[in-house]
Amino acid sequence: MDEKRLLAGLVEPAGERRSGPSSTFRRRLRLRVGYIAALCIIGLTVCAFLQPKPLMEVSNWSPMATKEEVAMSKTPIIALEPAKGAARPVHASRRLVPLEAHIMSKCPDAVDCLRDLVLPTMQQVYDKVNFTLSFIGRPTGDGGVECMHGPAECMGNILELCAHKLNPDPKIYLGFTMCISRDYEHIPDRELIEGCALEHAVDFEALNECATRDDGQYAMNLLRDSVQHTKAVGVTKSCTVRVDNEVYCIRDNGEWTNCPAGPGVHDLIIKIEKLSRQN
Ligand SMILES: *[C@@H]1O[C@H](CO)[C@@H](O)[C@H](O)[C@H]1NC(C)=O
């Protein structure tokens, strides 16, 4: 009987037979529907609260993230202030002091030199210097370059030069260079290069394009020019730091040499500030 009543209640047209057992059933049905609807709303609300967090975390790691998002989600190795595009104080009587580091991409002395002297100095006085990263190698008769640690080092040098070409801001290309230098034994493994490019907002595809343009001739010319410049100024050791076109300090075989003023960051900063005030 109950079953019959149930069926009758379901097929009964609306508005008929307001009283009786089937209307009790309808009330029950409405209650149940209401209960289910309430559960759904609570469920959706809980989901809405929980969803955005993981979604936001994912977007920070996404390769589609903008440069700004990537920059904000990472602690940069060097934080140079003010940001690109911000107004710079104008010092009409000041000049940019030439600061140059001559390196080889697979040389442990270059890692120490960038990490302990060049980067901390740049953090403080980047707006007072004209910074150049130059490379050490041997130009060959056929228009190529020979690198002390082999062709892999030449490729590392080329990637660092291309990163500079693509990103004139030293914060970016020095950050990228420092990043791959920390793991210099793996230069130029794709995984390392791609990881450091992502971390420092260097366009990996553009980097690849630069390194392979005109069958690599474009990048080889960049390296050859850099190596020839190093040779012309008489530098042979990685890493040699020059200030105002004079040797300031050399890092060689794990030791600081030729550093009359010492290898201290503070002393180098003082020297650069002094030179920038002279015309
Ligand atoms: C920085 O130095 C290079 C040569 O090393 C020069 O070509 C360039 O014009 C200089 N830039 C500024 C802004 O002084």
The ligand as an SDF file (V2000), in Angstrom:
LIG
                    3D

 14 14  0  0  0  0  0  0  0  0999 V2000
   79.9470   51.5370  -20.9870 C   0  0  0  0  0  0  0  0  0  0  0  0
   81.1960   51.0820  -21.4630 O   0  0  0  0  0  0  0  0  0  0  0  0
   81.2170   50.6590  -22.8220 C   0  0  0  0  0  0  0  0  0  0  0  0
   82.6150   50.2020  -23.1620 C   0  0  0  0  0  0  0  0  0  0  0  0
   83.0890   49.3150  -22.2210 O   0  0  0  0  0  0  0  0  0  0  0  0
   80.7940   51.7850  -23.7210 C   0  0  0  0  0  0  0  0  0  0  0  0
   80.7120   51.3310  -25.0610 O   0  0  0  0  0  0  0  0  0  0  0  0
   79.4350   52.3210  -23.2880 C   0  0  0  0  0  0  0  0  0  0  0  0
   79.0950   53.4460  -24.0550 O   0  0  0  0  0  0  0  0  0  0  0  0
   79.4600   52.7020  -21.8170 C   0  0  0  0  0  0  0  0  0  0  0  0
   78.1420   53.1000  -21.4010 N   0  0  0  0  0  0  0  0  0  0  0  0
   77.9200   54.1950  -20.6780 C   0  0  0  0  0  0  0  0  0  0  0  0
   76.4920   54.4560  -20.3630 C   0  0  0  0  0  0  0  0  0  0  0  0
   78.7940   54.9230  -20.2760 O   0  0  0  0  0  0  0  0  0  0  0  0
  1  2  1  0
  1 10  1  0
  2  3  1  0
  3  4  1  0
  3  6  1  0
  4  5  1  0
  6  7  1  0
  6  8  1  0
  8  9  1  0
  8 10  1  0
 10 11  1  0
 11 12  1  0
 12 13  1  0
 12 14  2  0
M  END
$$$$
